[in-house]
């Protein structure tokens, strides 16, 4: 799974993805120069962003990759954040194609929500289900392992919450991608038990004998069409300091 962490300002050798509002003003060009971009590279970004619907500009400096992501402001906030996630997807594809292992996402506009959405898009795009792939797949395996976040508006708690969300999506995707002959009712119950142990919630699994003793006829009737025995799983989360 992709590791998310808060980070100080990137060094001149780290791959960076910079969230921008525009790159046309002199002051903004000076800001981008702080990240090791030359005047020619900034001019290249300006030309890229003048193209229709172009919101990503990639500058390969050989020792590292610099990606400028232009904030695609929409009429409604959720559409803006979705545009950031889509930009993150494109960034992840490029970083993996370039065989990069880490990237620092820089919030150059002071927008926590947009920055986190961009990070989310990169992380979600980086997911792969490779459990049953052959060795021939190694050349296509994603190399990106870590995403660092450099933002004055994003705190450690924000990143921790996003990490939990991204990991949960990855777990759900993996379960869905498993073939039905592998992920039957018994194995699914075991997966829930594993997740419960990791996350700290209580998991109770009823086997066929327990289901029968409880008179759960509907479940038993449906299970008649399967060669595998039924299970019924309950998951309980009881925080120690509840407010409600």
JOPE-V972748 format. One record per backbone hydrogen bond with DSSP energy under -0.5 kcal/mol. NH is the residue of the N-H (numbers start at 1). CO is the residue of the C=O. If there is no record, write none. Layout:
((NH;CO) (NH;CO))
This chain:
((3;145) (5;147) (7;149) (14;11) (16;65) (17;104) (18;67) (19;17) (19;106) (20;18) (20;69) (29;25) (30;26) (31;27) (32;28) (33;29) (34;30) (34;31) (35;32) (36;33) (37;32) (42;38) (43;39) (44;40) (45;41) (46;42) (47;43) (48;44) (49;45) (50;46) (51;47) (51;48) (54;51) (55;53) (57;68) (59;66) (60;58) (61;59) (61;64) (63;61) (66;59) (67;16) (67;65) (68;57) (69;18) (69;67) (70;55) (70;68) (71;20) (73;71) (79;76) (80;76) (81;77) (82;78) (83;79) (84;80) (85;81) (86;82) (87;83) (88;84) (89;85) (90;86) (91;87) (92;88) (93;89) (94;90) (95;91) (96;92) (97;93) (98;94) (99;96) (100;95) (103;146) (104;15) (105;103) (105;148) (106;17) (106;104) (107;105) (107;150) (108;19) (108;106) (112;110) (115;111) (116;112) (117;113) (118;114) (119;115) (120;116) (121;117) (122;118) (123;119) (124;120) (125;121) (126;122) (127;124) (130;128) (133;130) (137;134) (138;135) (139;136) (140;137) (141;137) (141;138) (145;101) (146;101) (147;3) (148;103) (149;5) (150;105) (150;148) (151;149) (155;153) (159;155) (160;156) (161;157) (162;158) (163;159) (164;160) (165;161) (166;162) (167;163) (168;164) (169;165) (170;166) (171;167) (172;168) (173;169) (174;170) (175;171) (176;172) (177;173) (178;174) (182;179) (183;179) (184;182) (188;184) (189;185) (190;186) (191;187) (192;188) (193;189) (194;190) (195;191) (196;192) (197;193) (198;194) (199;195) (200;196) (201;196) (202;236) (204;234) (206;204) (206;232) (211;207) (212;208) (213;209) (214;210) (215;212) (216;211) (217;215) (220;216) (221;217) (222;218) (223;219) (224;220) (224;221) (225;222) (226;223) (232;206) (234;204) (236;202))
